[in-house]
Each structure stands twice: as C-alpha cells, then as structure tokens.
Amino acid sequence: MKTHLFALILLMFTIAVAADRNSVATHAATPFESRATGYSAVDPIIKVYFVSDMFSAEQRRALWDAMQNWTSSRRTAGAKITFVDVGETNGLIDCHSCLTVIREEIFTSNRKWRSSFNRLRQDHTGRTVSAWIGLDRTASSTAALKELMLKALERGLGAA
C-alpha cells in the first residue's frame, strides 16, 4: 500500500514539474524581446537610461554602438526591437520597457560573468517589464565594455 501511494505521489510530482516547465517555456518572452522562442515582443521599443557619472562619453558611445549592433543582428533574424537612448539618471529606473545601465562590483575572475542582466519587475505572465544591466567597474576599455554589454544582452534577451 505504501509503495502504491509513493508511486502515485511521485507520478503527480512528475506531472506537476512537466506542466510547470511547459508554462515557463510558453511565457519566456519579455516585453523587450523573445528568448530564442520566436515570440513577438510585447513592446519592441526599449527606453535605455545610463546612470550618470559611471561612464565617460566615449564609453557610453561604445555601449550604445554595442546595443545597436546587437539590435541589427537581431533584425536579420526577424526580431523587431529598438533601443532608444533617453539620457542619464541618478539611479535605477523602474518603468514599462525601461532598461538601466550601471557599473557594479562583480567579485569573480570568470570573464563570462563580469556583466549581469537583472529584472526589476515582471508582468502577470512572467515577462520582464523593467530591467537593469550591471557592468563590472574594472572594465575600462571600450572594447571590454562592448563585450560585456553584448554578453548581458544575450543573457537577458537572447543570443543574437
């Protein structure tokens, strides 16, 4: 009797996990862009804020170029997404289709994880509404910043 009960509980758990995985897969799209699932974006225009005094003018241009290059490569794959530079801010911005770019302390020697893509808010379906990208403070060259930006965009919005 105990064996049958255990088998029934295990079966129910397996079904619940499979249903949850299917739910996550169908709601993987963000309002910014799909995560390689082919879903259309809820809002294809992302307002980008840079936190003031964290990037030089040259570094900010390099980051913007990286975002535009990432967008161009996504367009050839059929994705419709546009970044709009709305200026600088003094902190994280939490609004619909907003992305804030900041510097942060990242304590790792692994180059792959020297940038991060972080959700601030999501809607009822699990789609990201507002997010921020953190780039390692120790990266100072424009080439390094571009690389970190591309990695963060790939991690958060899907590979180009």
NORRADA-V621297 format. One record per helix or strand. SS is the DSSP state (2 for helix, 1 for strand). FROM is the first residue (numbers start at 1). TO is the last residue. If there is no record, write none. Layout:
ss=SS from=FROM to=TO
ss=SS from=FROM to=TO
This chain:
ss=2 from=2 to=26
ss=1 from=45 to=51
ss=2 from=57 to=76
ss=1 from=82 to=89
ss=1 from=98 to=104
ss=2 from=111 to=113
ss=1 from=115 to=122
ss=1 from=128 to=136
ss=2 from=142 to=157
